[in-house]
């Protein structure tokens, strides 16, 4: 699968990949539940928490370092290169 010009080993037609996606979604939901209970210092802190959730999801689903390859840095949901 190609995302933002980066090739990743993932296919929506592969049952093993879909199992990995389901697991990543469950882990992200659990992390989201923990994040919602965390004390936040402001709006920027909330956004960084959401960034961590998405980066963790991409890394689990697409492989370690996927979020970095996509240009995410933990401060923005928009790739750094945009």
N, C-alpha and C positions, 0 to 999 in steps of 0.2 A: 504494500500500500504506500502511496506517495502522499505525504502531508507537507505542505509548505516547501515543496521541492526536495524533501528528505525521504529516502526509501526506508520503510520499516517492514519487518517480517510480521505481517498480520493479514489475515484474510477473513472476511465475514462468511466465507464458505468453508472454513476449517473449524470443526467442532472443538479442537484443542484451543484454538485462539478464542473462540466464544466462551469456553470455560474460563480462560484467563481473564476475559473481559468481565464476566459475571463476578469473579472473585475480586477483581480490582474495584468494581462498583460497590460491592459489599464492604470492602475495606475503606473506601472513600466515604461511604455513608457513616460508618463507625467513627472515622476521623472527624467528619462533619459534626456528628453529635457531640464529640469531645470539644471541638472548636467552639460550638455554640455555648458551651458552659464556661469557657475560659473568660477571664476578665480581660476586657479590651481597653486599650488606652486612647482610642479614637478611631476615626473613620479609616485612616491609613493602616492602622493595625488590623482592622477587619479585612481590608483588601489583601494585605499580606497573608492573612490566614487563608483566604480563598485561593490565593496563588499557590500556597503550600499544598492545599488539597488537590488542585489540578495537576501540579507538577508531580506529586506522588502517584496520582492516577496514571498519567502518561508514562512515568518510569516503570510502573508495575505492568501496564498493558503492553507497552512497546519496547521495553528493555531499559535497563539502567542507563541514565544519561540522555534519554529521549527528550526530556523537557529542555535540557541545555541545547541539544541539537536543534530544537524548535525555536530557540532564541528566548526562552523564558528565564527570568532572573530572580523571581520571588517578589518582585515589586510591582509587576504589571501583568495583566492578562493578555497584553498585546506583545508580540515578539519584539525584542530589543531592536531588531533591524528594521522594523516598520516605522 
